Amino acid sequence: MTIDAVLFDFSGTLFRLEDDESWYTDLTGPDGQTFDVHEKAEILRRMTSPAEQSVQFDAEQQYAWDNRDLDPVLHRTAILEVLRRSGVPCVADAERLYARLLDPMEWTPYPDTAAVLKLLAAQDVPVAVVSNIPFDIRPSFTARGWDRSIRAFTLSYEVGVMKPDPAIFHAALAELGVPAQATLMVGDSAEADGAATALGCRFALVDPLPTTERPDALLAALRRHGRLA
C-alpha cells in the first residue's frame, strides 16, 4: 500500500531545542562551580528526552514525571526537579532554563523540515504532528508559514493521551481520515513513535542529532518509503 499520509514527531524530528551560551550566563552549579560543555549538553538532553528517566524521584515527583506531557503544571514540577537533581540548585536559574524550553521560538527546525513539508503539501499528502508535549507548538510553524502544510496537531496535553498509547495515533489518523496501513510515522523514539506500528502504520526512525549534523534524514525517510521520486 502506498503512503497517503505522514505523521511527524516534533522534538528531535522536525525541530530540536538547541542551546547557546546565553542559556548559561551566570548559571552555576553546587558550590558555585561553572558547567563544562559536556555538563551543559547533558542538562539540555535531560530536559528534552522523550522517554528516558534520568533521575530518581519520590512517589509524588514520579507521578508528575509519568504524566508530565498531559498537564503543564505536572510538566513544570517534573522538569524543575530534573534540573535540580542535575546540578542546577538555584530556582531562578532553573526557571530561566525552563522558560526557554517552553518558548516555541527557541526551537530550531532541522535543515530539511521546510523541504519535506513543502514536498508533501505539493503532493497533497496530509500531515499531522503527533507530539508528547505540554505546550502549544503551533507558533513554531506559523512563524515560518509552515502551518498551512499541517492538517492536524495532535498534542498530548490537548487530547489527554501520550505516546506510546495507540489512542494518540488513532486521534491523528481520525483527523486526517487516512487508514493506518497507508500512513508513515516519522520520529526519533522507537519506543514512543514506533508504537504507531501496532496500528499498522509504517515507521521511520531518525536520530535526534544537532541540526547541523542531520541535514537530510527526513528526506531520506520519505525516499525509503516511496514519497520521493
C-alpha positions as CSV (number, residue, x, y, z in Angstrom):
1,M,0.0,0.0,0.0
2,T,1.3,3.5,-0.8
3,I,1.9,6.1,1.8
4,D,-1.0,8.5,1.7
5,A,-0.3,10.4,4.9
6,V,2.6,11.2,7.2
7,L,2.7,11.7,11.0
8,F,5.7,13.5,12.4
9,D,7.0,13.8,15.9
10,F,8.1,17.3,16.9
11,S,11.1,17.3,19.3
12,G,14.2,15.6,17.8
13,T,12.3,15.0,14.5
14,L,11.1,18.3,12.9
15,F,12.7,20.6,15.4
16,R,15.3,20.5,18.1
17,L,15.9,22.6,21.2
18,E,19.5,23.8,20.8
19,D,21.2,25.9,23.4
20,D,23.7,28.7,23.1
21,E,26.0,30.3,25.6
22,S,23.3,32.9,26.6
23,W,21.5,30.0,28.3
24,Y,24.3,29.5,30.8
25,T,25.2,33.2,31.6
26,D,25.6,33.4,35.3
27,L,24.4,29.7,35.7
28,T,26.3,27.9,38.4
29,G,26.1,24.5,39.9
30,P,26.5,23.4,43.6
31,D,29.2,25.3,45.4
32,G,29.3,27.9,42.6
33,Q,31.2,25.9,40.0
34,T,30.6,26.5,36.3
35,F,29.4,23.9,33.9
36,D,31.6,22.5,31.2
37,V,30.4,21.8,27.6
38,H,29.5,18.2,28.4
39,E,27.6,19.1,31.5
40,K,25.6,21.7,29.6
41,A,24.8,19.2,26.9
42,E,23.6,16.7,29.5
43,I,21.3,19.2,31.2
44,L,19.7,20.0,27.8
45,R,19.3,16.3,27.0
46,R,17.6,15.6,30.3
47,M,15.1,18.5,29.7
48,T,14.1,17.2,26.3
49,S,14.5,13.4,26.4
50,P,11.2,11.9,25.1
51,A,11.2,8.8,27.3
52,E,14.3,8.2,29.3
53,Q,14.1,9.0,33.0
54,S,17.5,10.3,34.0
55,V,17.0,10.9,37.8
56,Q,15.2,9.1,40.6
57,F,12.0,10.7,42.1
58,D,9.8,10.2,45.2
59,A,6.3,9.0,44.6
60,E,4.7,12.4,44.0
61,Q,7.5,13.5,41.7
62,Q,7.3,10.2,39.8
63,Y,3.6,10.8,39.2
64,A,4.5,14.2,37.8
65,W,7.2,12.7,35.5
66,D,4.9,9.9,34.3
67,N,2.2,12.4,33.4
68,R,4.2,15.5,32.5
69,D,3.1,15.8,28.9
70,L,-0.6,15.7,29.9
71,D,-0.6,18.7,32.3
72,P,1.6,21.8,32.1
73,V,1.6,22.0,36.0
74,L,3.0,18.4,36.2
75,H,5.5,19.1,33.5
76,R,6.9,22.1,35.3
77,T,7.1,20.1,38.6
78,A,8.9,17.3,36.9
79,I,11.4,19.3,34.8
80,L,12.3,21.7,37.5
81,E,13.1,18.7,39.7
82,V,15.2,17.1,36.9
83,L,17.2,20.4,36.7
84,R,17.7,20.5,40.5
85,R,18.9,16.9,40.6
86,S,21.1,17.6,37.6
87,G,23.1,20.2,39.4
88,V,21.1,23.4,38.9
89,P,20.2,24.2,42.5
90,C,19.2,27.8,42.0
91,V,15.5,28.1,41.4
92,A,15.8,31.3,39.4
93,D,18.4,29.6,37.1
94,A,16.1,26.5,36.7
95,E,13.1,28.7,35.9
96,R,15.1,30.6,33.3
97,L,16.1,27.4,31.5
98,Y,12.6,26.0,31.8
99,A,11.2,29.2,30.2
100,R,13.4,28.6,27.1
101,L,12.1,25.1,26.8
102,L,8.5,26.4,26.7
103,D,9.2,29.1,24.1
104,P,8.2,27.6,20.7
105,M,10.5,30.2,19.0
106,E,13.6,28.8,20.8
107,W,13.2,25.6,18.8
108,T,15.4,25.2,15.7
109,P,14.0,23.3,12.7
110,Y,16.1,20.6,11.0
111,P,17.6,21.7,7.7
112,D,15.2,19.6,5.6
113,T,12.0,20.3,7.6
114,A,10.8,23.0,5.2
115,A,11.6,20.9,2.1
116,V,9.7,17.9,3.5
117,L,6.6,19.9,4.4
118,K,6.7,21.7,1.0
119,L,7.1,18.4,-0.8
120,L,4.2,16.7,0.9
121,A,1.9,19.7,0.5
122,A,2.7,19.8,-3.2
123,Q,1.7,16.1,-3.4
124,D,-1.4,16.8,-1.4
125,V,-0.3,14.3,1.3
126,P,-1.9,15.2,4.6
127,V,0.4,15.7,7.5
128,A,-0.1,15.6,11.3
129,V,2.3,16.5,14.0
130,V,1.9,14.0,16.9
131,S,3.8,15.1,20.0
132,N,4.1,14.4,23.7
133,I,4.3,18.0,24.8
134,P,2.6,20.2,27.4
135,F,2.5,23.5,25.4
136,D,1.4,24.8,22.1
137,I,4.0,24.3,19.3
138,R,1.9,25.8,16.5
139,P,3.7,29.1,16.7
140,S,6.9,27.4,15.6
141,F,5.2,26.5,12.3
142,T,3.1,29.6,11.9
143,A,6.1,32.0,12.2
144,R,7.6,30.3,9.2
145,G,4.5,29.9,7.2
146,W,4.5,26.1,7.6
147,D,1.2,25.8,9.4
148,R,-0.6,25.6,6.1
149,S,1.2,22.4,5.4
150,I,0.0,20.7,8.6
151,R,-3.5,19.2,8.6
152,A,-3.6,18.4,12.3
153,F,-1.6,19.0,15.5
154,T,-2.2,16.1,17.8
155,L,-0.7,17.2,21.1
156,S,-0.7,15.1,24.2
157,Y,-1.8,17.8,26.6
158,E,-4.8,18.7,24.3
159,V,-6.0,15.1,23.6
160,G,-5.3,13.7,27.0
161,V,-3.1,10.8,26.0
162,M,0.6,10.3,25.3
163,K,2.6,8.1,23.0
164,P,3.1,5.1,23.1
165,D,-0.6,4.8,23.8
166,P,-2.2,3.9,20.5
167,A,-5.1,6.3,21.2
168,I,-3.0,9.3,20.3
169,F,-2.2,7.8,16.9
170,H,-5.9,7.0,16.4
171,A,-6.7,10.6,17.1
172,A,-4.3,11.8,14.5
173,L,-5.5,9.3,11.9
174,A,-9.1,10.3,12.5
175,E,-8.2,13.9,11.9
176,L,-6.5,13.0,8.6
177,G,-9.1,10.5,7.5
178,V,-6.5,8.0,6.3
179,P,-6.1,4.4,7.4
180,A,-3.0,3.4,9.4
181,Q,-1.8,1.0,6.7
182,A,-1.4,4.0,4.4
183,T,0.4,6.1,6.9
184,L,4.1,6.7,7.8
185,M,5.1,7.8,11.3
186,V,8.5,9.5,11.5
187,G,10.1,10.0,14.9
188,D,13.2,9.8,17.0
189,S,12.0,7.3,19.6
190,A,11.4,3.7,18.7
191,E,9.5,3.2,22.0
192,A,7.2,6.2,21.7
193,D,6.9,6.9,18.0
194,G,7.4,3.3,16.9
195,A,4.3,2.3,18.8
196,A,2.3,3.5,15.7
197,T,3.2,0.2,14.1
198,A,0.8,-1.6,16.4
199,L,-2.0,0.1,14.5
200,G,-0.5,-0.9,11.1
201,C,1.5,2.3,10.4
202,R,4.9,2.2,8.9
203,F,7.7,3.7,11.0
204,A,10.9,5.6,10.1
205,L,13.4,6.3,12.9
206,V,15.5,9.4,12.8
207,D,18.4,10.3,15.1
208,P,17.8,13.4,17.2
209,L,21.3,14.8,16.4
210,P,22.1,18.5,16.5
211,T,20.5,20.2,13.5
212,T,23.9,20.9,11.9
213,E,24.7,17.2,11.9
214,R,21.5,15.9,10.4
215,P,20.9,17.7,7.0
216,D,18.5,15.3,5.2
217,A,17.3,12.5,7.4
218,L,13.6,13.5,6.9
219,L,14.0,13.5,3.1
220,A,15.8,10.1,3.3
221,A,12.9,8.7,5.4
222,L,10.4,9.7,2.8
223,R,12.6,8.4,0.0
224,R,12.8,5.0,1.7
225,H,9.0,4.8,1.8
226,G,8.4,5.9,-1.7
227,R,7.3,9.5,-1.2
228,L,10.2,10.9,-3.2
229,A,10.8,10.3,-6.9
